[in-house]
């Protein structure tokens, strides 16, 4: 796995890449439509950049 795919990003960074509201993002995570967060501590969640990039690529493929 390339190093950039192994980078953790927090919700504000995710929403810069995938522009939806926070509530939409969390609902998508809960439903399985979006990647599940990785809990780094009791109050800290993050996502792997590679997982977010795969989601964007998957959805971009549907549009074309």
Secondary structure, 3 states (H helix, E strand, C coil): CCHHHHCEECHHHHHHHCCCCHHHHHHHHHHCCCCCCEEEECCEEEEEHHHHHHHHHHHHHHHC
